[in-house]
Amino acid sequence: MQSALISILIPFKNTERFLDECLQSIQKQTFSNWELLIVDDGSTDTSAKIVKHYADNDSRIQLISNHGNGIIEALKTGYKHAKGTFITRMDSDDIMSTNKLEQMQQSLQVHGVGHLALGQVKYFSKSGIGDGYKRYEAWLNTLTSKGSNFEEIYKECVIPSPCWMVYKTDFDRCDGFNSDIYPEDYDLAFRFYKQGLKCISSNEVLHHWRDYAVRTSRVDAHYAENSFLELKVNFFIECSKVSEKKLILWGAGAKGKKVAQLLIEREIAFEWVCDNPKKIGKDIYGQVLKSIEHLTILHNFQSIITVANHEAQVEIEQYFKTREMTAMNDYFFFC
């Protein structure tokens, strides 16, 4: 009996250096019943020629031209052709572990609809991996090992864009690639969360994530920090904010100020606290900053935390524990 078809979506643009490794890693998969919908987003190098060679020799590979411009439009274009029971995405500069598709498909078959299959990731680069990416990899893999990814969704993107798989029915329920919001991978992760998909834990590295100087997430303005903060604020208001509770914003650094601006623009009332004596009592954007001690008189509130220092975050968590308040209900770390 043949296993259900997997549809793999890949947008690509000028990745001629990496396409051979990427496509060969897909062809070497232990699971063979897949279709690859690979969409050219206006390449000006030999990328399309390379993909055409593979498509001419492997009927499972379809080379498609983007109907629009950019990653989102490329994903939309490719998805129109998807026939699989399962949907996954891949990046054209990365490499799959040989058992990636098999492991994810088996996980979904065991757990059923309403679940999101994940795998651990490993960064690699000829020039070495920076400390920031090492920390992100370790954090992401720790979450994935427990299937607790959504418990920290407001910190950073908790679902690696090229290392997930879902039933097509669930993907359509989450509105698939139809959103026009960047960063598209983080937006999709929030929509998975909003629709109540449950993450399946994994302790195996299934995806090798290439880092290099001109990688899209490094150079494209759509992936700048402000775009992430706007996305977080919008989904917090939609999914997590309780109207009956007072909203408290912690921290008056650059991120705290940006979140304050976003809340003001959306006419969301809040009080602002920090532990910097030089800022306490100051009026910023029409909000007077108060000391942390102000919280002692409050009893029904939610907090957005924009304090990035790890030691300070631990202290903040301890404070909430003493007040019997819980993460993702009463407080939310935005960094």
C-alpha positions as CSV (number, residue, x, y, z in Angstrom):
1,M,0.0,0.0,0.0
2,Q,1.4,3.3,-1.1
3,S,1.8,6.0,1.6
4,A,-0.1,9.3,1.3
5,L,1.5,12.0,-0.9
6,I,3.6,14.8,0.6
7,S,3.7,18.2,-1.2
8,I,6.9,20.1,-0.7
9,L,6.9,23.8,-1.4
10,I,10.2,25.7,-2.3
11,P,10.5,29.3,-3.4
12,F,13.9,30.1,-4.9
13,K,15.7,33.1,-6.2
14,N,19.4,33.2,-7.3
15,T,20.5,30.2,-5.1
16,E,22.5,28.4,-7.9
17,R,25.3,27.6,-5.5
18,F,23.1,25.5,-3.2
19,L,20.4,24.0,-5.3
20,D,22.2,20.8,-6.2
21,E,22.7,19.9,-2.5
22,C,19.2,20.8,-1.7
23,L,17.5,18.9,-4.5
24,Q,19.7,15.9,-4.0
25,S,18.8,15.7,-0.3
26,I,15.2,15.5,-1.3
27,Q,15.8,12.8,-3.9
28,K,17.7,10.8,-1.3
29,Q,14.7,10.7,1.1
30,T,13.8,7.3,2.6
31,F,10.2,8.4,1.9
32,S,9.7,8.5,-1.9
33,N,6.0,9.5,-2.4
34,W,6.4,13.2,-2.6
35,E,5.9,16.0,-5.1
36,L,8.2,19.0,-5.2
37,L,6.6,22.3,-6.2
38,I,9.6,24.6,-6.7
39,V,8.8,28.2,-7.7
40,D,11.2,30.5,-9.4
41,D,10.8,34.0,-7.9
42,G,12.6,35.9,-10.8
43,S,16.1,34.4,-10.7
44,T,18.7,36.1,-12.8
45,D,21.4,33.5,-12.4
46,T,21.4,29.8,-13.6
47,S,19.0,28.6,-10.8
48,A,16.0,28.0,-13.1
49,K,18.3,26.1,-15.5
50,I,19.5,23.9,-12.7
51,V,16.0,23.1,-11.4
52,K,14.8,22.4,-15.0
53,H,17.5,19.7,-15.4
54,Y,16.2,18.0,-12.2
55,A,12.5,18.4,-13.3
56,D,13.3,16.9,-16.7
57,N,14.7,13.8,-15.1
58,D,12.4,13.4,-12.1
59,S,8.6,13.6,-12.7
60,R,8.0,14.4,-9.0
61,I,9.6,17.8,-9.5
62,Q,7.6,20.6,-11.0
63,L,9.3,23.9,-11.9
64,I,6.8,26.8,-11.7
65,S,7.2,30.5,-12.3
66,N,6.0,32.9,-9.7
67,H,2.8,34.7,-10.7
68,G,3.8,37.7,-8.5
69,N,6.9,38.9,-6.7
70,G,8.4,37.7,-3.4
71,I,8.4,34.7,-1.2
72,I,4.7,34.9,-0.2
73,E,3.5,35.2,-3.8
74,A,5.8,32.3,-4.8
75,L,4.4,30.1,-2.0
76,K,0.8,31.0,-3.1
77,T,1.7,30.2,-6.7
78,G,3.2,26.8,-5.8
79,Y,0.4,25.8,-3.4
80,K,-2.2,26.0,-6.1
81,H,-0.7,22.9,-7.6
82,A,-0.4,20.9,-4.3
83,K,-2.1,17.5,-4.3
84,G,-0.6,16.0,-1.2
85,T,-2.3,14.8,1.9
86,F,0.5,16.5,3.8
87,I,2.1,19.9,3.3
88,T,5.7,21.0,4.1
89,R,8.0,23.7,3.1
90,M,11.7,23.7,2.3
91,D,14.3,26.4,1.6
92,S,16.4,26.2,-1.6
93,D,19.7,26.7,0.2
94,D,19.2,24.0,2.9
95,I,19.6,20.3,3.3
96,M,17.1,17.6,4.5
97,S,18.3,14.7,6.7
98,T,17.6,11.6,4.7
99,N,14.7,10.5,7.0
100,K,13.1,13.9,7.4
101,L,9.9,13.3,5.3
102,E,9.5,9.7,6.7
103,Q,9.8,10.8,10.3
104,M,7.4,13.7,10.0
105,Q,4.8,11.8,8.0
106,Q,4.9,8.9,10.5
107,S,4.5,11.4,13.4
108,L,1.4,12.9,11.8
109,Q,-0.1,9.5,11.0
110,V,0.3,8.4,14.7
111,H,-1.1,11.6,16.2
112,G,-3.6,12.5,13.5
113,V,-5.2,15.8,12.4
114,G,-4.8,18.8,14.6
115,H,-1.1,18.2,15.0
116,L,2.1,19.8,13.7
117,A,5.1,17.6,13.0
118,L,8.5,19.2,13.8
119,G,12.2,18.3,13.8
120,Q,15.3,19.6,15.4
121,V,17.5,21.9,13.3
122,K,21.2,22.4,12.8
123,Y,22.8,25.5,11.5
124,F,25.9,25.2,9.2
125,S,28.1,27.7,7.5
126,K,31.5,27.8,5.8
127,S,32.4,30.9,7.9
128,G,31.1,29.5,11.2
129,I,28.0,30.1,13.2
130,G,27.6,33.2,15.3
131,D,26.6,33.0,19.0
132,G,23.2,34.5,18.3
133,Y,22.3,31.7,15.9
134,K,23.8,29.1,18.2
135,R,21.5,30.4,21.0
136,Y,18.5,30.4,18.7
137,E,19.2,26.8,17.6
138,A,19.6,25.6,21.2
139,W,16.5,27.4,22.3
140,L,14.4,26.1,19.4
141,N,15.6,22.5,19.8
142,T,14.9,22.6,23.5
143,L,11.3,23.6,22.8
144,T,10.9,21.0,20.0
145,S,12.3,18.2,22.2
146,K,9.3,18.8,24.5
147,G,6.8,19.9,21.9
148,S,6.3,23.1,24.0
149,N,7.1,25.5,21.1
150,F,4.0,27.6,21.5
151,E,4.7,28.3,25.2
152,E,7.2,30.9,24.1
153,I,5.8,32.1,20.8
154,Y,5.9,35.7,21.7
155,K,9.7,35.6,22.2
156,E,10.8,34.6,18.6
157,C,9.5,32.4,15.8
158,V,9.1,29.0,17.5
159,I,8.5,27.0,14.3
160,P,11.4,26.8,11.9
161,S,10.1,27.8,8.5
162,P,11.7,24.9,6.6
163,C,11.1,22.2,9.2
164,W,7.4,21.5,9.8
165,M,4.6,19.3,8.2
166,V,0.9,19.3,8.6
167,Y,-2.2,17.7,7.1
168,K,-3.4,19.7,4.2
169,T,-6.8,20.0,5.8
170,D,-5.3,21.6,8.9
171,F,-3.1,23.9,6.7
172,D,-6.2,25.1,4.8
173,R,-8.0,25.7,8.1
174,C,-5.1,27.9,9.2
175,D,-5.5,29.9,5.9
176,G,-2.3,28.4,4.5
177,F,-0.1,30.8,2.5
178,N,-3.0,33.2,1.9
179,S,-1.7,35.8,4.4
180,D,0.2,38.8,3.0
181,I,2.0,39.5,6.3
182,Y,5.7,39.4,6.7
183,P,7.7,37.9,8.2
184,E,5.6,35.1,6.7
185,D,7.1,32.2,8.7
186,Y,6.3,33.9,12.1
187,D,2.9,34.9,10.9
188,L,2.2,31.3,9.9
189,A,3.4,30.0,13.3
190,F,1.0,32.4,15.0
191,R,-1.8,31.1,12.8
192,F,-0.9,27.5,13.7
193,Y,-1.1,28.6,17.4
194,K,-4.4,30.5,17.0
195,Q,-6.1,27.4,15.4
196,G,-4.9,25.2,18.3
197,L,-2.6,22.9,16.5
198,K,-0.5,20.8,18.8
199,C,3.3,20.4,18.3
200,I,4.7,16.9,18.2
201,S,8.0,16.6,20.1
202,S,11.1,15.5,18.3
203,N,14.7,14.7,19.4
204,E,16.1,14.2,16.0
205,V,17.9,16.7,13.7
206,L,15.8,16.6,10.5
207,H,16.9,19.8,8.9
208,H,20.3,21.4,8.2
209,W,19.9,25.2,8.0
210,R,22.5,27.1,6.0
211,D,23.6,30.5,7.1
212,Y,25.5,32.9,4.8
213,A,25.9,36.7,4.5
214,V,23.1,37.4,1.9
215,R,20.5,35.0,3.3
216,T,17.0,36.5,3.0
217,S,16.4,36.7,6.8
218,R,19.6,38.7,7.2
219,V,19.1,41.3,4.4
220,D,15.4,41.6,3.7
221,A,13.6,44.6,5.4
222,H,10.6,42.3,5.9
223,Y,12.6,40.5,8.6
224,A,13.7,43.5,10.6
225,E,13.0,43.6,14.4
226,N,10.2,46.1,14.1
227,S,8.2,43.8,11.8
228,F,8.5,41.1,14.4
229,L,7.3,43.4,17.2
230,E,4.3,44.5,15.2
231,L,3.3,40.9,14.5
232,K,3.6,40.0,18.2
233,V,1.5,43.0,19.3
234,N,-1.2,42.3,16.7
235,F,-1.5,38.6,17.7
236,F,-1.3,39.4,21.4
237,I,-4.3,41.7,21.0
238,E,-6.2,39.1,18.9
239,C,-5.3,35.9,20.8
240,S,-4.1,36.6,24.3
241,K,-5.3,40.0,25.7
242,V,-8.1,39.8,28.2
243,S,-10.2,42.9,28.0
244,E,-11.1,42.8,31.7
245,K,-7.5,42.9,32.8
246,K,-5.2,46.0,33.0
247,L,-2.3,45.8,30.6
248,I,1.2,46.4,32.0
249,L,4.3,47.0,29.8
250,W,7.6,46.2,31.4
251,G,10.8,47.8,30.1
252,A,11.6,51.1,28.5
253,G,14.5,50.2,26.2
254,A,14.2,50.3,22.4
255,K,11.8,47.3,22.2
256,G,9.7,48.6,25.0
257,K,9.4,52.0,23.3
258,K,8.4,50.4,20.0
259,V,5.8,48.2,21.7
260,A,4.4,51.3,23.5
261,Q,4.1,53.1,20.2
262,L,2.3,50.1,18.7
263,L,-0.2,49.9,21.6
264,I,-0.9,53.6,21.4
265,E,-1.5,53.4,17.7
266,R,-4.0,50.7,18.3
267,E,-5.6,52.6,21.1
268,I,-4.8,49.9,23.7
269,A,-4.7,51.3,27.2
270,F,-1.7,50.3,29.3
271,E,0.5,51.3,32.2
272,W,4.3,51.4,31.8
273,V,6.8,50.2,34.4
274,C,10.6,49.9,34.5
275,D,13.4,49.6,37.0
276,N,15.6,52.3,35.6
277,P,15.6,55.2,38.1
278,K,16.6,57.7,35.4
279,K,13.4,56.9,33.5
280,I,10.9,56.4,36.3
281,G,8.6,59.5,36.5
282,K,9.4,60.6,32.9
283,D,6.7,61.1,30.4
284,I,7.3,59.1,27.2
285,Y,4.7,59.2,24.4
286,G,2.2,60.6,26.9
287,Q,2.8,57.7,29.4
288,V,4.4,58.4,32.7
289,L,6.8,55.5,33.6
290,K,6.2,54.0,37.1
291,S,8.5,51.9,39.3
292,I,8.1,48.1,39.6
293,E,6.7,48.6,43.1
294,H,3.5,50.0,41.4
295,L,2.5,46.4,40.7
296,T,2.0,45.7,44.4
297,I,-1.3,47.6,44.3
298,L,-2.5,45.7,41.2
299,H,-4.4,42.4,41.3
300,N,-6.0,41.8,37.9
301,F,-3.4,42.5,35.2
302,Q,-1.5,41.0,32.2
303,S,2.1,42.0,31.5
304,I,4.1,42.3,28.3
305,I,7.8,41.9,29.1
306,T,10.4,43.6,26.8
307,V,13.4,43.1,29.2
308,A,16.0,41.2,27.2
309,N,18.5,40.5,30.0
310,H,18.4,36.8,30.9
311,E,19.1,37.3,34.6
312,A,16.4,39.9,34.8
313,Q,13.9,37.6,33.1
314,V,14.6,34.9,35.6
315,E,13.9,37.4,38.4
316,I,10.7,38.5,36.7
317,E,9.5,34.9,36.4
318,Q,10.2,34.4,40.1
319,Y,8.2,37.5,40.9
320,F,5.2,36.1,39.0
321,K,5.5,32.8,40.7
322,T,5.3,34.5,44.1
323,R,2.0,36.0,42.9
324,E,0.8,32.7,41.5
325,M,0.7,34.1,38.0
326,T,1.5,32.0,34.9
327,A,3.2,32.4,31.6
328,M,1.1,32.8,28.5
329,N,-1.9,33.7,30.7
330,D,-0.7,36.5,33.0
331,Y,2.7,37.4,31.5
332,F,4.3,37.3,28.0
333,F,8.0,37.6,27.1
334,F,8.4,39.6,23.9
335,C,12.2,39.0,23.8
